[in-house]
Amino acid sequence: MIACIDVGYQEKSALAACVTISDWKAGAPVASHSVVIQNVEDYVPGLFYKRELPCIEAVLNDLGARPDVIVIDGYVWLDAQGKKGLGAHLFELLNGEIPVIGVAKTSFATATNAIEVFRGQSSRPLWVTAIGTNEFDAAKLVRSMHGNHRIPTILTLVDRLSKSSSKTSPQTR
């Protein structure tokens, strides 16, 4: 199982969303989960993971089974020297047991090690970093994901789910 996770914020709360797929080319999810987290940490530049990690942990705890791999919206590594991003912190939280692939939609100046992945007809890349798996293989898998656009279908879906109002989002507990 592949777990694709994103987190959306509204004032002091967050909506952590997870869409699971059975294989990289899947165009529809096996399941989706969302969890509302109250009183999230404020954003602190350079310490984004401290805000996002508890939200990701909450939605992962909501899954019935451990995923084989996790895809996050963001970076695993923030530079070529191994400065940890959200994905590396998540990998540590999971005791290095589940590979994490970071797919970022925007460039991060110091993340010169990120692999650019071009999809569809877009001239703008996605930036892929990974831990627990080969980064070049991870980039190929992201490139192979379902959809004809820059952002794979499933990643668009989990992004939308994370931005849904907590009043209208289904919650699986």
C-alpha positions as CSV (number, residue, x, y, z in Angstrom):
1,M,0.0,0.0,0.0
2,I,1.2,3.5,-0.9
3,A,0.1,6.3,1.4
4,C,0.0,9.8,-0.1
5,I,-0.3,12.5,2.6
6,D,-1.0,16.2,2.7
7,V,-1.9,18.7,5.4
8,G,-4.0,21.8,5.1
9,Y,-4.2,24.5,7.7
10,Q,-7.0,26.9,8.8
11,E,-6.1,29.3,11.7
12,K,-5.1,27.1,14.6
13,S,-6.3,23.7,13.2
14,A,-5.2,21.4,10.5
15,L,-6.8,18.7,8.3
16,A,-4.4,15.8,7.7
17,A,-5.4,13.8,4.6
18,C,-4.2,10.4,3.4
19,V,-5.1,8.7,0.2
20,T,-4.0,5.1,-0.2
21,I,-3.3,3.4,-3.6
22,S,-2.4,-0.2,-4.4
23,D,0.2,0.7,-7.1
24,W,1.9,3.7,-8.6
25,K,-0.2,3.9,-11.7
26,A,-3.5,3.8,-9.8
27,G,-6.0,6.6,-10.9
28,A,-8.3,6.0,-8.0
29,P,-7.7,5.5,-4.3
30,V,-8.2,2.3,-2.3
31,A,-9.3,4.5,0.6
32,S,-9.1,8.0,2.0
33,H,-8.7,9.2,5.5
34,S,-8.8,12.6,7.1
35,V,-8.2,13.7,10.7
36,V,-8.8,17.2,12.1
37,I,-6.0,18.3,14.5
38,Q,-6.8,21.2,16.8
39,N,-4.3,23.7,18.3
40,V,-1.5,23.1,15.8
41,E,1.9,24.7,16.4
42,D,2.6,28.0,14.7
43,Y,4.7,28.0,11.6
44,V,8.4,28.7,12.4
45,P,10.7,29.3,9.4
46,G,13.2,26.4,9.2
47,L,11.2,24.3,11.6
48,F,8.2,23.4,9.4
49,Y,8.4,19.8,10.4
50,K,7.5,20.6,14.0
51,R,4.1,21.8,12.8
52,E,3.4,19.2,10.2
53,L,4.8,16.0,11.7
54,P,2.2,15.6,14.5
55,C,-0.5,16.0,11.8
56,I,1.0,13.3,9.6
57,E,1.4,11.0,12.6
58,A,-2.3,11.4,13.4
59,V,-3.5,10.4,10.0
60,L,-1.0,7.5,9.8
61,N,-2.4,6.3,13.1
62,D,-5.8,6.3,11.5
63,L,-4.8,3.7,8.9
64,G,-5.7,0.1,9.5
65,A,-2.4,-1.2,8.2
66,R,1.2,0.2,7.8
67,P,1.9,1.4,4.3
68,D,4.8,0.1,2.3
69,V,5.9,3.6,1.3
70,I,4.7,7.2,2.2
71,V,4.6,10.1,-0.3
72,I,4.5,13.5,1.3
73,D,4.0,17.0,-0.1
74,G,7.5,18.5,0.6
75,Y,11.1,17.7,0.8
76,V,13.0,14.8,2.5
77,W,16.3,16.7,2.3
78,L,16.7,20.5,2.3
79,D,20.3,20.4,0.9
80,A,22.9,18.2,-0.6
81,Q,24.7,18.0,2.7
82,G,21.8,16.1,4.4
83,K,19.9,18.9,6.1
84,K,16.7,17.1,7.2
85,G,13.4,18.2,5.8
86,L,9.9,16.9,6.8
87,G,10.4,13.6,5.1
88,A,13.7,12.7,6.9
89,H,12.0,13.7,10.2
90,L,9.1,11.4,9.4
91,F,11.4,8.6,8.5
92,E,13.1,8.9,11.9
93,L,9.7,9.0,13.7
94,L,8.9,5.7,12.0
95,N,12.2,4.2,13.1
96,G,13.4,4.0,9.5
97,E,10.9,1.3,8.8
98,I,8.9,2.9,5.9
99,P,10.5,4.6,2.9
100,V,9.4,8.3,2.5
101,I,9.3,10.0,-0.9
102,G,9.0,13.8,-0.9
103,V,7.3,15.4,-3.9
104,A,7.6,19.2,-3.8
105,K,5.7,21.6,-6.1
106,T,8.0,24.5,-5.5
107,S,11.7,24.8,-5.7
108,F,13.7,25.2,-2.5
109,A,16.9,27.1,-3.1
110,T,19.3,25.0,-1.1
111,A,17.7,21.6,-2.2
112,T,20.1,21.3,-5.2
113,N,20.1,17.5,-4.7
114,A,16.3,17.2,-5.5
115,I,15.6,15.4,-8.8
116,E,13.5,17.3,-11.2
117,V,10.6,15.3,-12.6
118,F,8.7,16.7,-15.6
119,R,5.2,15.3,-16.3
120,G,2.7,15.8,-19.0
121,Q,3.3,18.9,-21.1
122,S,4.4,21.0,-18.2
123,S,7.7,22.9,-18.4
124,R,7.7,23.2,-14.6
125,P,9.1,20.2,-12.7
126,L,8.2,18.5,-9.5
127,W,11.2,18.1,-7.1
128,V,11.7,14.6,-5.7
129,T,13.8,13.6,-2.7
130,A,13.7,10.3,-0.8
131,I,14.9,8.2,2.1
132,G,14.8,4.5,2.6
133,T,14.7,4.0,-1.1
134,N,16.8,5.0,-4.1
135,E,16.0,8.6,-5.1
136,F,16.3,7.9,-8.8
137,D,13.9,5.0,-8.5
138,A,11.6,7.3,-6.5
139,A,11.7,9.9,-9.3
140,K,10.8,7.3,-11.9
141,L,7.8,6.1,-9.8
142,V,6.5,9.7,-9.4
143,R,6.9,10.2,-13.1
144,S,4.9,7.0,-13.8
145,M,2.0,8.0,-11.5
146,H,-1.5,8.3,-13.1
147,G,-2.5,11.5,-14.9
148,N,-1.5,13.6,-17.8
149,H,-0.7,16.7,-15.9
150,R,2.2,18.0,-13.9
151,I,0.7,16.9,-10.6
152,P,-0.3,13.2,-10.5
153,T,-4.0,12.5,-10.1
154,I,-3.7,11.0,-6.6
155,L,-1.6,13.9,-5.3
156,T,-4.1,16.4,-6.6
157,L,-6.8,14.4,-4.8
158,V,-5.1,14.3,-1.5
159,D,-4.2,18.0,-1.8
160,R,-7.9,18.8,-2.3
161,L,-9.0,16.5,0.6
162,S,-6.5,18.3,2.9
163,K,-8.0,21.7,2.0
164,S,-11.7,20.6,2.5
165,S,-13.6,22.1,5.3
166,S,-13.6,19.9,8.4
167,K,-17.4,20.2,8.4
168,T,-17.7,18.5,5.0
169,S,-14.7,16.1,5.1
170,P,-15.4,12.5,5.9
171,Q,-13.3,11.4,8.9
172,T,-12.3,7.8,9.3
173,R,-11.4,7.0,12.9
